[in-house]
């Protein structure tokens, strides 16, 4: 189950459309996919406009373009200081 309330692997996209990094709010990246029909990690439908579920290893950081989960873990892009997912 994702923090957005949807079941991973069965929903097409995450409900959280924005993320707050540090003090700035960003739109979450909706164009980073693997080569499968569904994401290998969170199970979203790989299609432009769909957003990976929270903590998926395929999601890109909207600030630096690297893997968002790495920003969360290692503190890049102010993410370790403060991160909040928002609808």
Backbone as XML, in Angstrom:
<?xml version="1.0"?>
<chain id="A" units="angstrom">
  <residue number="1" name="UNK">
    <atom name="N" x="0.850" y="-1.181" z="0.000"/>
    <atom name="CA" x="0.000" y="0.000" z="0.000"/>
    <atom name="C" x="0.895" y="1.244" z="0.000"/>
  </residue>
  <residue number="2" name="UNK">
    <atom name="N" x="0.583" y="2.165" z="-0.886"/>
    <atom name="CA" x="1.321" y="3.426" z="-0.969"/>
    <atom name="C" x="0.785" y="4.402" z="0.085"/>
  </residue>
  <residue number="3" name="UNK">
    <atom name="N" x="1.602" y="5.385" z="0.439"/>
    <atom name="CA" x="1.158" y="6.428" z="1.371"/>
    <atom name="C" x="-0.031" y="7.204" z="0.823"/>
  </residue>
  <residue number="4" name="UNK">
    <atom name="N" x="-0.236" y="7.168" z="-0.511"/>
    <atom name="CA" x="-1.359" y="7.886" z="-1.129"/>
    <atom name="C" x="-2.684" y="7.156" z="-0.916"/>
  </residue>
  <residue number="5" name="UNK">
    <atom name="N" x="-2.628" y="5.918" z="-0.415"/>
    <atom name="CA" x="-3.836" y="5.160" z="-0.135"/>
    <atom name="C" x="-4.191" y="4.137" z="-1.196"/>
  </residue>
  <residue number="6" name="UNK">
    <atom name="N" x="-3.473" y="4.127" z="-2.319"/>
    <atom name="CA" x="-3.747" y="3.153" z="-3.378"/>
    <atom name="C" x="-2.826" y="1.945" z="-3.252"/>
  </residue>
  <residue number="7" name="UNK">
    <atom name="N" x="-3.307" y="0.812" z="-3.734"/>
    <atom name="CA" x="-2.521" y="-0.411" z="-3.670"/>
    <atom name="C" x="-1.510" y="-0.443" z="-4.815"/>
  </residue>
  <residue number="8" name="UNK">
    <atom name="N" x="-0.240" y="-0.604" z="-4.458"/>
    <atom name="CA" x="0.805" y="-0.679" z="-5.478"/>
    <atom name="C" x="0.642" y="-1.972" z="-6.264"/>
  </residue>
  <residue number="9" name="UNK">
    <atom name="N" x="0.890" y="-1.903" z="-7.559"/>
    <atom name="CA" x="0.764" y="-3.058" z="-8.424"/>
    <atom name="C" x="-0.601" y="-3.178" z="-9.064"/>
  </residue>
  <residue number="10" name="UNK">
    <atom name="N" x="-1.566" y="-2.453" z="-8.535"/>
    <atom name="CA" x="-2.926" y="-2.517" z="-9.072"/>
    <atom name="C" x="-3.450" y="-1.167" z="-9.552"/>
  </residue>
  <residue number="11" name="UNK">
    <atom name="N" x="-2.818" y="-0.081" z="-9.129"/>
    <atom name="CA" x="-3.271" y="1.248" z="-9.548"/>
    <atom name="C" x="-2.378" y="1.761" z="-10.678"/>
  </residue>
  <residue number="12" name="UNK">
    <atom name="N" x="-2.935" y="2.603" z="-11.530"/>
    <atom name="CA" x="-2.196" y="3.112" z="-12.686"/>
    <atom name="C" x="-1.203" y="4.214" z="-12.331"/>
  </residue>
  <residue number="13" name="UNK">
    <atom name="N" x="-1.463" y="4.952" z="-11.238"/>
    <atom name="CA" x="-0.625" y="6.091" z="-10.883"/>
    <atom name="C" x="-0.811" y="6.425" z="-9.406"/>
  </residue>
  <residue number="14" name="UNK">
    <atom name="N" x="0.168" y="7.094" z="-8.829"/>
    <atom name="CA" x="0.075" y="7.564" z="-7.451"/>
    <atom name="C" x="-0.835" y="8.792" z="-7.393"/>
  </residue>
  <residue number="15" name="UNK">
    <atom name="N" x="-1.520" y="8.978" z="-6.278"/>
    <atom name="CA" x="-2.409" y="10.126" z="-6.084"/>
    <atom name="C" x="-1.666" y="11.406" z="-5.716"/>
  </residue>
  <residue number="16" name="UNK">
    <atom name="N" x="-0.441" y="11.291" z="-5.210"/>
    <atom name="CA" x="0.317" y="12.474" z="-4.823"/>
    <atom name="C" x="0.986" y="13.071" z="-6.055"/>
  </residue>
  <residue number="17" name="UNK">
    <atom name="N" x="0.599" y="14.267" z="-6.435"/>
    <atom name="CA" x="1.085" y="14.905" z="-7.660"/>
    <atom name="C" x="2.243" y="15.864" z="-7.418"/>
  </residue>
  <residue number="18" name="UNK">
    <atom name="N" x="2.451" y="16.256" z="-6.170"/>
    <atom name="CA" x="3.516" y="17.212" z="-5.841"/>
    <atom name="C" x="4.335" y="16.701" z="-4.670"/>
  </residue>
  <residue number="19" name="UNK">
    <atom name="N" x="5.548" y="17.228" z="-4.561"/>
    <atom name="CA" x="6.415" y="16.894" z="-3.443"/>
    <atom name="C" x="7.090" y="18.181" z="-2.966"/>
  </residue>
  <residue number="20" name="UNK">
    <atom name="N" x="7.170" y="18.337" z="-1.660"/>
    <atom name="CA" x="7.838" y="19.494" z="-1.081"/>
    <atom name="C" x="9.237" y="19.053" z="-0.653"/>
  </residue>
  <residue number="21" name="UNK">
    <atom name="N" x="10.250" y="19.675" z="-1.252"/>
    <atom name="CA" x="11.640" y="19.407" z="-0.904"/>
    <atom name="C" x="12.201" y="20.652" z="-0.238"/>
  </residue>
  <residue number="22" name="UNK">
    <atom name="N" x="12.614" y="20.510" z="1.001"/>
    <atom name="CA" x="13.042" y="21.698" z="1.736"/>
    <atom name="C" x="11.835" y="22.605" z="1.903"/>
  </residue>
  <residue number="23" name="UNK">
    <atom name="N" x="11.901" y="23.798" z="1.335"/>
    <atom name="CA" x="10.789" y="24.749" z="1.459"/>
    <atom name="C" x="10.063" y="24.979" z="0.138"/>
  </residue>
  <residue number="24" name="UNK">
    <atom name="N" x="10.473" y="24.290" z="-0.920"/>
    <atom name="CA" x="9.880" y="24.517" z="-2.245"/>
    <atom name="C" x="9.029" y="23.315" z="-2.675"/>
  </residue>
  <residue number="25" name="UNK">
    <atom name="N" x="7.898" y="23.606" z="-3.339"/>
    <atom name="CA" x="6.989" y="22.562" z="-3.824"/>
    <atom name="C" x="7.248" y="22.341" z="-5.315"/>
  </residue>
  <residue number="26" name="UNK">
    <atom name="N" x="7.381" y="21.061" z="-5.694"/>
    <atom name="CA" x="7.630" y="20.672" z="-7.083"/>
    <atom name="C" x="6.527" y="19.738" z="-7.560"/>
  </residue>
  <residue number="27" name="UNK">
    <atom name="N" x="6.241" y="19.768" z="-8.856"/>
    <atom name="CA" x="5.422" y="18.729" z="-9.473"/>
    <atom name="C" x="6.281" y="17.482" z="-9.576"/>
  </residue>
  <residue number="28" name="UNK">
    <atom name="N" x="5.708" y="16.340" z="-9.267"/>
    <atom name="CA" x="6.466" y="15.093" z="-9.361"/>
    <atom name="C" x="6.668" y="14.710" z="-10.823"/>
  </residue>
  <residue number="29" name="UNK">
    <atom name="N" x="7.784" y="14.067" z="-11.120"/>
    <atom name="CA" x="8.150" y="13.673" z="-12.481"/>
    <atom name="C" x="7.203" y="12.586" z="-12.970"/>
  </residue>
  <residue number="30" name="UNK">
    <atom name="N" x="6.665" y="12.779" z="-14.186"/>
    <atom name="CA" x="5.696" y="11.816" z="-14.720"/>
    <atom name="C" x="6.149" y="11.205" z="-16.050"/>
  </residue>
  <residue number="31" name="UNK">
    <atom name="N" x="7.473" y="11.173" z="-16.262"/>
    <atom name="CA" x="7.956" y="10.612" z="-17.526"/>
    <atom name="C" x="9.195" y="9.724" z="-17.364"/>
  </residue>
  <residue number="32" name="UNK">
    <atom name="N" x="9.352" y="9.093" z="-16.216"/>
    <atom name="CA" x="10.488" y="8.183" z="-16.012"/>
    <atom name="C" x="9.960" y="6.758" z="-15.830"/>
  </residue>
  <residue number="33" name="UNK">
    <atom name="N" x="10.299" y="5.903" z="-16.792"/>
    <atom name="CA" x="9.750" y="4.544" z="-16.801"/>
    <atom name="C" x="10.806" y="3.512" z="-17.164"/>
  </residue>
  <residue number="34" name="UNK">
    <atom name="N" x="10.526" y="2.257" z="-16.829"/>
    <atom name="CA" x="11.346" y="1.156" z="-17.309"/>
    <atom name="C" x="10.696" y="0.593" z="-18.578"/>
  </residue>
  <residue number="35" name="UNK">
    <atom name="N" x="11.182" y="-0.530" z="-19.068"/>
    <atom name="CA" x="10.726" y="-1.059" z="-20.360"/>
    <atom name="C" x="9.537" y="-2.009" z="-20.269"/>
  </residue>
  <residue number="36" name="UNK">
    <atom name="N" x="8.974" y="-2.180" z="-19.116"/>
    <atom name="CA" x="7.842" y="-3.090" z="-18.935"/>
    <atom name="C" x="6.512" y="-2.361" z="-19.096"/>
  </residue>
  <residue number="37" name="UNK">
    <atom name="N" x="5.417" y="-3.114" z="-19.172"/>
    <atom name="CA" x="4.089" y="-2.491" z="-19.217"/>
    <atom name="C" x="3.814" y="-1.789" z="-17.890"/>
  </residue>
  <residue number="38" name="UNK">
    <atom name="N" x="4.210" y="-2.422" z="-16.800"/>
    <atom name="CA" x="4.069" y="-1.836" z="-15.464"/>
    <atom name="C" x="5.453" y="-1.698" z="-14.833"/>
  </residue>
  <residue number="39" name="UNK">
    <atom name="N" x="5.601" y="-0.725" z="-13.961"/>
    <atom name="CA" x="6.871" y="-0.498" z="-13.272"/>
    <atom name="C" x="7.260" y="-1.747" z="-12.490"/>
  </residue>
  <residue number="40" name="UNK">
    <atom name="N" x="8.535" y="-2.129" z="-12.579"/>
    <atom name="CA" x="9.013" y="-3.326" z="-11.884"/>
    <atom name="C" x="8.983" y="-3.167" z="-10.366"/>
  </residue>
  <residue number="41" name="UNK">
    <atom name="N" x="8.971" y="-1.927" z="-9.876"/>
    <atom name="CA" x="9.060" y="-1.703" z="-8.434"/>
    <atom name="C" x="7.707" y="-1.378" z="-7.799"/>
  </residue>
  <residue number="42" name="UNK">
    <atom name="N" x="7.000" y="-0.373" z="-8.330"/>
    <atom name="CA" x="5.748" y="0.050" z="-7.685"/>
    <atom name="C" x="4.498" y="-0.382" z="-8.442"/>
  </residue>
  <residue number="43" name="UNK">
    <atom name="N" x="4.667" y="-0.839" z="-9.687"/>
    <atom name="CA" x="3.548" y="-1.406" z="-10.428"/>
    <atom name="C" x="2.644" y="-0.440" z="-11.165"/>
  </residue>
  <residue number="44" name="UNK">
    <atom name="N" x="3.021" y="0.864" z="-11.248"/>
    <atom name="CA" x="2.164" y="1.777" z="-12.014"/>
    <atom name="C" x="2.200" y="1.392" z="-13.486"/>
  </residue>
  <residue number="45" name="UNK">
    <atom name="N" x="1.196" y="1.821" z="-14.220"/>
    <atom name="CA" x="1.175" y="1.648" z="-15.663"/>
    <atom name="C" x="2.184" y="2.622" z="-16.260"/>
  </residue>
  <residue number="46" name="UNK">
    <atom name="N" x="3.181" y="2.106" z="-16.993"/>
    <atom name="CA" x="4.219" y="2.950" z="-17.582"/>
    <atom name="C" x="3.648" y="3.740" z="-18.745"/>
  </residue>
  <residue number="47" name="UNK">
    <atom name="N" x="3.262" y="4.982" z="-18.449"/>
    <atom name="CA" x="2.626" y="5.838" z="-19.452"/>
    <atom name="C" x="2.831" y="7.291" z="-19.030"/>
  </residue>
  <residue number="48" name="UNK">
    <atom name="N" x="3.130" y="8.160" z="-19.987"/>
    <atom name="CA" x="3.307" y="9.589" z="-19.696"/>
    <atom name="C" x="2.096" y="10.111" z="-18.925"/>
  </residue>
  <residue number="49" name="UNK">
    <atom name="N" x="2.366" y="10.837" z="-17.869"/>
    <atom name="CA" x="1.304" y="11.382" z="-17.032"/>
    <atom name="C" x="1.101" y="10.608" z="-15.742"/>
  </residue>
  <residue number="50" name="UNK">
    <atom name="N" x="1.562" y="9.357" z="-15.705"/>
    <atom name="CA" x="1.446" y="8.552" z="-14.488"/>
    <atom name="C" x="2.668" y="8.782" z="-13.605"/>
  </residue>
  <residue number="51" name="UNK">
    <atom name="N" x="2.433" y="8.790" z="-12.314"/>
    <atom name="CA" x="3.485" y="9.082" z="-11.341"/>
    <atom name="C" x="3.744" y="7.842" z="-10.501"/>
  </residue>
  <residue number="52" name="UNK">
    <atom name="N" x="5.032" y="7.553" z="-10.270"/>
    <atom name="CA" x="5.410" y="6.403" z="-9.458"/>
    <atom name="C" x="4.933" y="6.588" z="-8.023"/>
  </residue>
  <residue number="53" name="UNK">
    <atom name="N" x="4.675" y="5.471" z="-7.357"/>
    <atom name="CA" x="4.266" y="5.522" z="-5.950"/>
    <atom name="C" x="5.441" y="5.959" z="-5.080"/>
  </residue>
  <residue number="54" name="UNK">
    <atom name="N" x="5.107" y="6.490" z="-3.912"/>
    <atom name="CA" x="6.090" y="6.995" z="-2.958"/>
    <atom name="C" x="7.122" y="5.905" z="-2.648"/>
  </residue>
  <residue number="55" name="UNK">
    <atom name="N" x="8.394" y="6.275" z="-2.704"/>
    <atom name="CA" x="9.566" y="5.431" z="-2.433"/>
    <atom name="C" x="9.880" y="4.435" z="-3.548"/>
  </residue>
  <residue number="56" name="UNK">
    <atom name="N" x="9.289" y="4.584" z="-4.716"/>
    <atom name="CA" x="9.637" y="3.739" z="-5.859"/>
    <atom name="C" x="11.052" y="4.092" z="-6.315"/>
  </residue>
  <residue number="57" name="UNK">
    <atom name="N" x="11.840" y="3.089" z="-6.662"/>
    <atom name="CA" x="13.213" y="3.363" z="-7.079"/>
    <atom name="C" x="13.333" y="3.903" z="-8.510"/>
  </residue>
  <residue number="58" name="UNK">
    <atom name="N" x="12.226" y="3.977" z="-9.250"/>
    <atom name="CA" x="12.248" y="4.517" z="-10.624"/>
    <atom name="C" x="11.960" y="6.019" z="-10.697"/>
  </residue>
  <residue number="59" name="UNK">
    <atom name="N" x="11.440" y="6.585" z="-9.619"/>
    <atom name="CA" x="11.060" y="8.000" z="-9.675"/>
    <atom name="C" x="12.283" y="8.911" z="-9.660"/>
  </residue>
  <residue number="60" name="UNK">
    <atom name="N" x="12.276" y="9.900" z="-10.545"/>
    <atom name="CA" x="13.344" y="10.895" z="-10.597"/>
    <atom name="C" x="13.007" y="12.074" z="-9.691"/>
  </residue>
  <residue number="61" name="UNK">
    <atom name="N" x="14.051" y="12.667" z="-9.132"/>
    <atom name="CA" x="13.894" y="13.866" z="-8.318"/>
    <atom name="C" x="13.560" y="15.045" z="-9.231"/>
  </residue>
  <residue number="62" name="UNK">
    <atom name="N" x="12.517" y="15.809" z="-8.914"/>
    <atom name="CA" x="12.161" y="16.949" z="-9.761"/>
    <atom name="C" x="13.152" y="18.107" z="-9.674"/>
  </residue>
  <residue number="63" name="UNK">
    <atom name="N" x="14.021" y="18.079" z="-8.677"/>
    <atom name="CA" x="14.989" y="19.165" z="-8.516"/>
    <atom name="C" x="16.312" y="18.862" z="-9.226"/>
  </residue>
  <residue number="64" name="UNK">
    <atom name="N" x="16.845" y="17.644" z="-9.049"/>
    <atom name="CA" x="18.176" y="17.351" z="-9.599"/>
    <atom name="C" x="18.156" y="16.326" z="-10.730"/>
  </residue>
  <residue number="65" name="UNK">
    <atom name="N" x="17.054" y="15.573" z="-10.889"/>
    <atom name="CA" x="16.961" y="14.576" z="-11.948"/>
    <atom name="C" x="17.527" y="13.216" z="-11.594"/>
  </residue>
  <residue number="66" name="UNK">
    <atom name="N" x="18.151" y="13.112" z="-10.419"/>
    <atom name="CA" x="18.652" y="11.806" z="-9.980"/>
    <atom name="C" x="17.503" y="10.999" z="-9.381"/>
  </residue>
  <residue number="67" name="UNK">
    <atom name="N" x="17.803" y="9.836" z="-8.900"/>
    <atom name="CA" x="16.806" y="8.951" z="-8.299"/>
    <atom name="C" x="16.286" y="9.608" z="-7.007"/>
  </residue>
  <residue number="68" name="UNK">
    <atom name="N" x="14.971" y="9.843" z="-6.926"/>
    <atom name="CA" x="14.400" y="10.541" z="-5.774"/>
    <atom name="C" x="14.641" y="9.797" z="-4.471"/>
  </residue>
  <residue number="69" name="UNK">
    <atom name="N" x="14.553" y="8.479" z="-4.491"/>
    <atom name="CA" x="14.764" y="7.725" z="-3.252"/>
    <atom name="C" x="16.190" y="7.927" z="-2.732"/>
  </residue>
  <residue number="70" name="UNK">
    <atom name="N" x="17.158" y="8.164" z="-3.612"/>
    <atom name="CA" x="18.524" y="8.455" z="-3.176"/>
    <atom name="C" x="18.597" y="9.814" z="-2.509"/>
  </residue>
  <residue number="71" name="UNK">
    <atom name="N" x="17.847" y="10.780" z="-3.017"/>
    <atom name="CA" x="17.792" y="12.093" z="-2.373"/>
    <atom name="C" x="17.188" y="11.958" z="-0.974"/>
  </residue>
  <residue number="72" name="UNK">
    <atom name="N" x="16.195" y="11.085" z="-0.833"/>
    <atom name="CA" x="15.551" y="10.884" z="0.463"/>
    <atom name="C" x="16.516" y="10.241" z="1.451"/>
  </residue>
  <residue number="73" name="UNK">
    <atom name="N" x="17.260" y="9.249" z="0.997"/>
    <atom name="CA" x="18.138" y="8.482" z="1.893"/>
    <atom name="C" x="19.422" y="9.238" z="2.206"/>
  </residue>
  <residue number="74" name="UNK">
    <atom name="N" x="20.041" y="9.839" z="1.173"/>
    <atom name="CA" x="21.360" y="10.438" z="1.348"/>
    <atom name="C" x="21.328" y="11.952" z="1.516"/>
  </residue>
  <residue number="75" name="UNK">
    <atom name="N" x="20.130" y="12.559" z="1.488"/>
    <atom name="CA" x="20.006" y="13.969" z="1.812"/>
    <atom name="C" x="20.309" y="14.935" z="0.692"/>
  </residue>
  <residue number="76" name="UNK">
    <atom name="N" x="20.301" y="14.484" z="-0.545"/>
    <atom name="CA" x="20.491" y="15.404" z="-1.665"/>
    <atom name="C" x="19.268" y="16.287" z="-1.824"/>
  </residue>
  <residue number="77" name="UNK">
    <atom name="N" x="19.440" y="17.435" z="-2.421"/>
    <atom name="CA" x="18.318" y="18.322" z="-2.788"/>
    <atom name="C" x="17.447" y="18.734" z="-1.613"/>
  </residue>
  <residue number="78" name="UNK">
    <atom name="N" x="17.987" y="18.837" z="-0.446"/>
    <atom name="CA" x="17.242" y="19.238" z="0.751"/>
    <atom name="C" x="16.193" y="18.207" z="1.167"/>
  </residue>
  <residue number="79" name="UNK">
    <atom name="N" x="16.174" y="17.055" z="0.503"/>
    <atom name="CA" x="15.129" y="16.073" z="0.775"/>
    <atom name="C" x="15.225" y="15.501" z="2.182"/>
  </residue>
  <residue number="80" name="UNK">
    <atom name="N" x="16.441" y="15.298" z="2.678"/>
    <atom name="CA" x="16.573" y="14.730" z="4.011"/>
    <atom name="C" x="16.137" y="15.741" z="5.075"/>
  </residue>
  <residue number="81" name="UNK">
    <atom name="N" x="16.355" y="17.021" z="4.760"/>
    <atom name="CA" x="15.945" y="18.071" z="5.688"/>
    <atom name="C" x="14.425" y="18.084" z="5.826"/>
  </residue>
  <residue number="82" name="UNK">
    <atom name="N" x="13.732" y="17.974" z="4.682"/>
    <atom name="CA" x="12.273" y="17.996" z="4.735"/>
    <atom name="C" x="11.710" y="17.500" z="3.416"/>
  </residue>
  <residue number="83" name="UNK">
    <atom name="N" x="10.831" y="16.504" z="3.468"/>
    <atom name="CA" x="10.148" y="16.012" z="2.273"/>
    <atom name="C" x="8.720" y="15.676" z="2.642"/>
  </residue>
  <residue number="84" name="UNK">
    <atom name="N" x="7.798" y="16.158" z="1.824"/>
    <atom name="CA" x="6.381" y="15.891" z="2.058"/>
    <atom name="C" x="5.700" y="15.678" z="0.703"/>
  </residue>
  <residue number="85" name="UNK">
    <atom name="N" x="4.963" y="14.593" z="0.579"/>
    <atom name="CA" x="4.216" y="14.313" z="-0.651"/>
    <atom name="C" x="2.827" y="14.905" z="-0.518"/>
  </residue>
  <residue number="86" name="UNK">
    <atom name="N" x="2.333" y="15.520" z="-1.617"/>
    <atom name="CA" x="1.084" y="16.266" z="-1.564"/>
    <atom name="C" x="0.210" y="15.946" z="-2.764"/>
  </residue>
  <residue number="87" name="UNK">
    <atom name="N" x="-1.107" y="16.056" z="-2.589"/>
    <atom name="CA" x="-2.044" y="15.875" z="-3.696"/>
    <atom name="C" x="-2.135" y="17.116" z="-4.529"/>
  </residue>
</chain>
